[in-house]
């Protein structure tokens, strides 16, 4: 792992811990709403990446997958927090899927991929412990 990867991972971890502290200040219902909003926001970022793409097929894939994460954010609020946990974990995997810039996927800034995956997984792990508690 090189310095260009360690910095985004460190920042993603720090932001994740900061988000957990905010979450701890909220009631259980507010925490669920906050996490739902986060997943909707995190998923929506890929709409922007899709709109910047010059590859129509890649943009369609990005928009479809982003829409799944937005839906998981909504249904996680309405149905079960486990949907939010699964959504955050899968979003981290989706970030990692973009590591190969020669793939059919849209171009994502290289720093964003390890940053966002780390953030997603820190929040997901926290929510697992909170939900099982």
C-alpha positions as CSV (number, residue, x, y, z in Angstrom):
1,X,0.0,0.0,0.0
2,X,1.4,3.4,-1.0
3,X,1.1,6.9,0.5
4,X,-1.5,7.8,-2.1
5,X,-3.7,5.0,-0.7
6,X,-3.0,5.4,3.0
7,X,-4.1,9.1,3.2
8,X,-7.6,8.5,1.8
9,X,-8.0,5.4,4.0
10,X,-7.0,7.4,7.0
11,X,-9.3,10.3,6.2
12,X,-12.2,7.8,5.5
13,X,-11.6,6.2,8.8
14,X,-11.4,9.5,10.7
15,X,-14.6,10.7,9.0
16,X,-16.3,7.4,9.8
17,X,-15.4,7.7,13.5
18,X,-16.6,11.3,13.5
19,X,-19.9,10.2,12.0
20,X,-20.2,7.5,14.7
21,X,-19.8,10.2,17.4
22,X,-22.6,12.2,15.8
23,X,-24.7,9.1,15.6
24,X,-24.1,8.4,19.3
25,X,-25.7,11.8,20.1
26,X,-28.9,10.9,18.4
27,X,-31.9,8.8,19.6
28,X,-32.2,5.4,18.0
29,X,-34.9,6.7,15.6
30,X,-32.9,9.7,14.7
31,X,-29.8,7.6,14.2
32,X,-31.7,5.4,11.8
33,X,-32.9,8.4,9.9
34,X,-29.4,9.9,9.8
35,X,-28.0,6.6,8.4
36,X,-30.7,6.3,5.8
37,X,-29.9,9.9,4.7
38,X,-26.2,9.0,4.5
39,X,-26.8,6.0,2.3
40,X,-29.0,8.0,0.0
41,X,-26.4,10.7,-0.2
42,X,-23.5,8.2,-0.7
43,X,-25.4,6.4,-3.4
44,X,-26.3,9.6,-5.1
45,X,-22.7,10.7,-5.6
46,X,-22.5,8.1,-8.4
47,X,-25.2,10.0,-10.3
48,X,-22.7,12.8,-10.6
49,X,-20.0,10.5,-11.8
50,X,-22.4,9.0,-14.3
51,X,-23.3,12.4,-15.7
52,X,-19.6,13.2,-16.2
53,X,-19.1,10.1,-18.3
54,X,-18.8,10.1,-22.0
55,X,-19.8,6.5,-22.2
56,X,-23.6,6.1,-22.3
57,X,-23.6,2.4,-21.3
58,X,-21.4,3.1,-18.3
59,X,-23.6,6.0,-17.3
60,X,-26.7,3.8,-17.4
61,X,-25.0,1.1,-15.3
62,X,-23.9,3.7,-12.7
63,X,-27.3,5.3,-12.6
64,X,-29.0,1.9,-12.1
65,X,-26.6,0.9,-9.3
66,X,-26.8,4.3,-7.6
67,X,-30.6,4.0,-7.7
68,X,-30.3,0.6,-5.9
69,X,-28.3,2.3,-3.1
70,X,-30.8,5.1,-2.8
71,X,-33.7,2.6,-2.6
72,X,-31.8,0.7,0.1
73,X,-31.4,3.9,2.1
74,X,-35.2,4.4,1.9
75,X,-36.2,0.8,2.6
76,X,-33.6,0.5,5.4
77,X,-35.5,3.3,7.1
78,X,-38.9,1.8,6.5
79,X,-38.2,-2.0,6.8
80,X,-35.0,-2.9,8.6
81,X,-31.7,-1.3,9.6
82,X,-30.0,-4.5,8.2
83,X,-30.9,-3.1,4.7
84,X,-28.8,0.0,5.6
85,X,-25.9,-2.2,6.8
86,X,-26.0,-4.4,3.7
87,X,-26.3,-1.3,1.5
88,X,-23.2,0.3,3.1
89,X,-21.2,-2.9,2.8
90,X,-22.2,-3.3,-0.8
91,X,-21.4,0.3,-1.6
92,X,-17.9,-0.2,-0.3
93,X,-17.6,-3.2,-2.7
94,X,-19.0,-1.0,-5.5
95,X,-16.3,1.6,-4.8
96,X,-13.6,-1.1,-5.0
97,X,-15.1,-2.3,-8.3
98,X,-14.0,1.1,-9.7
99,X,-10.3,0.5,-8.9
100,X,-9.5,-0.6,-12.4
101,X,-9.7,2.6,-14.4
102,X,-9.6,0.6,-17.7
103,X,-12.9,-1.1,-16.9
104,X,-16.2,-0.2,-18.5
105,X,-17.1,1.9,-15.5
106,X,-17.0,5.7,-15.3
107,X,-13.8,7.4,-14.2
108,X,-13.7,8.0,-10.5
109,X,-10.9,10.0,-8.8
110,X,-8.4,7.5,-7.5
111,X,-8.4,8.9,-3.9
112,X,-12.2,8.6,-3.7
113,X,-12.2,4.8,-4.0
114,X,-10.3,3.9,-0.8
115,X,-11.7,6.8,1.1
116,X,-15.3,6.0,0.4
117,X,-14.9,2.2,0.8
118,X,-13.3,2.7,4.2
119,X,-16.0,5.2,5.3
120,X,-18.8,2.8,4.2
121,X,-17.3,-0.2,6.0
122,X,-16.6,1.7,9.3
123,X,-20.2,2.9,9.5
124,X,-21.5,-0.6,8.5
125,X,-19.4,-2.3,11.2
126,X,-20.6,0.2,13.8
127,X,-24.2,-0.4,12.8
128,X,-23.8,-4.2,13.1
129,X,-22.7,-3.8,16.7
130,X,-25.4,-1.2,17.4
131,X,-28.1,-3.4,15.8
132,X,-27.0,-6.6,17.6
133,X,-26.8,-4.8,20.9
